[in-house]
Each structure stands twice: as structure tokens, then as C-alpha cells.
Amino acid sequence: MRLEVEFTTEPFVGEADEAPAHAIRALSVATEAGLTADFGPLGTLVTGQSDDIVKALGPIVEAALQAGASRITLQVYRADGE
């Protein structure tokens, strides 16, 4: 089954045109895991097979926290329409 995960890392800090380090690091870990990612101004949407998503979530959260995130919000959706 395919899943979509939308995650937001906080706090929203950084230069006007730069995303926070914790958001960039979480994105990097997601793409390194082979997930398709869409990075937006308030969150990141990643898609992939359920096994790949589940394996990547722990490292994504850990990377964001280590890079300065104080809060991470996750929403998980089935992307296969079932």
C-alpha cells in the first residue's frame, strides 16, 4: 500500500528566504530513504510504500529533533484510495 505523510517541524524560524535547519534535515533524511518529497513553506509531504514510510519515520523525527525542532506534527494518509 502507498502512504502519504505530511509533517511539520517547529519552531518556524530562520532567515526570510531560508527554511529552518530542522526542516531541511528532516527533508534530507526522507529523500535519502528513497521517498518522494514535496517541501513546502509550512510542511513536507512524502510518499512511498508503507514499509519504506514506516522505516523512515523514526529517522526523520530523530533528525529533526537533533537539528533543533521542538515539535513535529505528523499526519499519515493512505494514498492508494483504499
Backbone as JSON, one array per atom type, in Angstrom:
{
  "sequence": "MRLEVEFTTEPFVGEADEAPAHAIRALSVATEAGLTADFGPLGTLVTGQSDDIVKALGPIVEAALQAGASRITLQVYRADGE",
  "N": [[0.85, -1.18, 0.0], [0.42, 2.27, -0.65], [1.52, 5.2, 0.99], [1.0, 8.53, 2.21], [2.71, 10.99, 3.99], [2.44, 13.8, 5.88], [4.43, 16.17, 7.33], [5.23, 18.55, 9.82], [7.65, 20.66, 11.12], [8.64, 22.39, 14.0], [10.28, 25.05, 15.79], [9.06, 27.73, 13.67], [11.45, 29.25, 12.35], [14.2, 31.22, 11.11], [15.99, 32.67, 8.36], [14.44, 35.08, 6.16], [14.17, 33.95, 3.57], [15.0, 31.38, 3.98], [14.61, 28.05, 5.02], [14.12, 26.53, 8.26], [16.85, 24.79, 9.88], [16.13, 22.32, 11.0], [13.92, 21.55, 9.49], [15.03, 21.27, 6.94], [16.85, 19.22, 7.42], [15.15, 17.06, 8.12], [13.8, 16.74, 5.69], [15.96, 15.98, 4.07], [16.67, 13.47, 5.19], [14.35, 12.06, 4.58], [14.39, 12.02, 1.74], [16.81, 10.7, 1.35], [16.03, 8.21, 2.18], [14.7, 7.31, 0.03], [12.16, 8.24, -0.45], [9.56, 10.06, -2.09], [9.44, 13.52, -2.08], [7.79, 16.57, -1.26], [8.55, 19.68, -0.59], [7.34, 22.25, 1.36], [6.35, 25.62, 2.4], [5.26, 25.43, 4.98], [5.35, 22.8, 5.68], [6.18, 19.35, 4.92], [5.53, 16.96, 2.44], [5.63, 13.56, 2.05], [5.83, 10.63, 0.03], [5.39, 7.13, -0.47], [5.97, 3.55, -0.44], [4.31, 1.65, 2.09], [5.99, 0.12, 3.85], [8.48, 1.37, 3.46], [7.92, 3.98, 4.28], [7.25, 3.59, 7.0], [9.7, 2.62, 8.02], [11.26, 4.89, 7.65], [10.18, 6.95, 9.22], [10.98, 7.09, 12.0], [13.82, 7.77, 11.83], [13.49, 10.25, 10.46], [12.08, 11.84, 12.33], [13.91, 11.77, 14.47], [16.17, 13.05, 13.29], [15.14, 15.63, 12.8], [14.62, 16.51, 15.44], [17.22, 16.44, 16.53], [18.34, 18.43, 15.04], [17.22, 20.69, 16.06], [14.42, 20.96, 16.22], [11.47, 21.57, 18.08], [8.99, 20.58, 18.11], [7.07, 18.21, 16.32], [4.73, 17.53, 13.95], [2.72, 15.0, 12.65], [0.88, 13.62, 9.95], [-0.74, 10.9, 8.59], [-1.68, 9.35, 5.62], [-3.56, 7.1, 3.58], [-2.57, 6.53, 0.35], [-3.44, 5.09, -1.75], [-6.11, 4.97, -2.24], [-7.7, 3.13, -0.93]],
  "CA": [[0.0, 0.0, 0.0], [1.15, 3.54, -0.69], [1.14, 6.16, 2.03], [1.49, 9.91, 2.21], [2.91, 11.53, 5.33], [2.7, 15.23, 5.93], [4.99, 16.52, 8.63], [5.61, 19.94, 10.07], [8.59, 20.8, 12.22], [8.62, 23.71, 14.62], [9.66, 26.35, 15.54], [9.2, 28.35, 12.36], [12.47, 30.28, 12.47], [15.18, 31.23, 10.03], [16.0, 33.89, 7.55], [13.2, 35.25, 5.39], [14.12, 33.04, 2.43], [15.6, 30.11, 4.35], [13.86, 27.17, 5.92], [14.89, 26.16, 9.45], [17.74, 23.65, 9.72], [15.44, 21.07, 11.33], [13.06, 21.19, 8.36], [15.92, 20.84, 5.87], [17.43, 17.92, 7.8], [14.09, 16.07, 8.0], [13.63, 16.54, 4.25], [17.12, 15.24, 3.6], [16.54, 12.08, 5.63], [13.25, 11.46, 3.81], [14.82, 11.75, 0.37], [17.84, 9.66, 1.44], [15.32, 6.94, 2.36], [14.08, 6.97, -1.24], [10.79, 8.72, -0.52], [9.29, 11.23, -2.91], [9.13, 14.59, -1.13], [7.38, 17.9, -1.72], [8.89, 20.58, 0.52], [6.57, 23.49, 1.29], [6.7, 26.62, 3.41], [4.79, 25.08, 6.32], [5.43, 21.37, 5.93], [6.73, 18.48, 3.89], [4.71, 15.81, 2.11], [6.42, 12.48, 1.47], [5.04, 9.49, -0.39], [6.14, 5.92, -0.72], [5.35, 2.31, 0.01], [4.12, 1.68, 3.54], [7.18, -0.38, 4.55], [9.52, 2.4, 3.38], [7.49, 5.1, 5.13], [7.35, 3.19, 8.41], [11.13, 2.58, 8.36], [11.86, 6.23, 7.59], [9.6, 7.91, 10.17], [11.84, 7.25, 13.18], [14.98, 8.6, 11.49], [13.07, 11.61, 10.12], [11.78, 12.52, 13.59], [15.17, 11.92, 15.2], [16.99, 14.06, 12.63], [14.55, 16.95, 13.05], [14.85, 16.87, 16.84], [18.65, 16.7, 16.71], [18.67, 19.68, 14.35], [16.63, 21.83, 16.74], [12.96, 21.01, 16.28], [10.88, 21.42, 19.4], [7.71, 19.92, 17.92], [6.88, 17.63, 15.0], [3.36, 17.07, 13.75], [2.63, 14.05, 11.55], [-0.41, 13.12, 9.5], [-0.5, 9.79, 7.67], [-2.84, 9.07, 4.77], [-3.43, 6.08, 2.54], [-2.53, 7.19, -0.95], [-3.88, 4.16, -2.79], [-7.55, 5.05, -2.39], [-8.43, 2.07, -0.22]],
  "C": [[0.89, 1.24, 0.0], [0.6, 4.47, 0.38], [1.68, 7.54, 1.69], [1.62, 10.33, 3.66], [3.21, 13.01, 5.18], [3.27, 15.53, 7.31], [5.42, 17.97, 8.66], [6.54, 19.95, 11.26], [8.53, 22.24, 12.72], [9.84, 23.87, 15.51], [9.92, 26.82, 14.12], [10.16, 29.52, 12.51], [13.41, 30.19, 11.29], [15.12, 32.55, 9.31], [14.75, 33.92, 6.69], [13.08, 34.25, 4.23], [14.71, 31.67, 2.72], [14.7, 29.33, 5.29], [14.73, 26.85, 7.13], [15.72, 24.89, 9.2], [17.03, 22.33, 10.01], [14.51, 20.61, 10.21], [13.89, 20.64, 7.2], [16.47, 19.45, 6.17], [16.39, 16.81, 7.69], [13.82, 15.74, 6.53], [14.75, 15.68, 3.69], [17.04, 13.75, 3.96], [15.45, 11.37, 4.84], [13.69, 11.11, 2.39], [15.93, 10.7, 0.34], [17.23, 8.28, 1.6], [14.6, 6.51, 1.08], [12.64, 7.41, -1.38], [10.69, 9.92, -1.45], [8.83, 12.34, -1.97], [8.75, 15.87, -1.85], [7.53, 18.83, -0.53], [8.14, 21.89, 0.34], [6.93, 24.43, 2.42], [6.27, 26.27, 4.83], [4.87, 23.59, 6.61], [5.99, 20.63, 4.73], [5.79, 17.3, 3.7], [5.61, 14.77, 1.48], [5.49, 11.33, 1.11], [5.96, 8.31, -0.65], [5.35, 4.7, -0.27], [5.32, 2.28, 1.54], [5.35, 1.19, 4.31], [8.29, 0.67, 4.58], [9.19, 3.59, 4.28], [7.7, 4.76, 6.6], [8.82, 3.16, 8.86], [11.74, 3.96, 8.46], [11.36, 7.18, 8.67], [10.47, 8.14, 11.4], [13.06, 8.1, 12.88], [14.63, 10.04, 11.11], [12.83, 12.42, 11.4], [13.07, 12.77, 14.37], [16.05, 13.01, 14.6], [16.46, 15.46, 12.89], [14.81, 17.41, 14.48], [16.32, 17.22, 17.09], [19.07, 18.02, 16.06], [17.94, 20.89, 14.94], [15.13, 21.92, 16.78], [12.48, 20.82, 17.71], [9.53, 20.69, 19.33], [7.64, 19.42, 16.48], [5.47, 17.1, 14.94], [3.32, 16.19, 12.52], [1.17, 13.73, 11.24], [-0.13, 12.06, 8.45], [-1.8, 9.48, 6.94], [-2.55, 7.88, 3.87], [-3.54, 6.77, 1.2], [-3.05, 6.3, -2.07], [-5.39, 4.1, -2.95], [-8.35, 3.98, -1.7], [-8.82, 2.51, 1.16]]
}
